[in-house]
Amino acid sequence: MSERRLKRENVVIGPEGTPLTLADLPKPDTVRWVIRRKAEVVAAVRGGLLTLEGACDRYGLTSEEFMAWQRSIESHGIAGLRTTRVQQYR
């Protein structure tokens, strides 16, 4: 992606350290929420690409579900988003 394009679009740094635009986000009909996709949505909201309400509407999430993802990242890093590890992080 060229620097010129980065300046024209809203861009945030994604969970992997790469630029993230609306086009890079998971598709609105996403059903399988792997760690990376959850982290991308959280990064998009934190960076202002999407509002919390916009993200919830786009992906059919509740605000509580989104906030749980955000708290998991804040407390345990991206690994905290593993659904199989939830019990270990409580």
Disulfide bonds with the S-S distance in Angstrom:
none
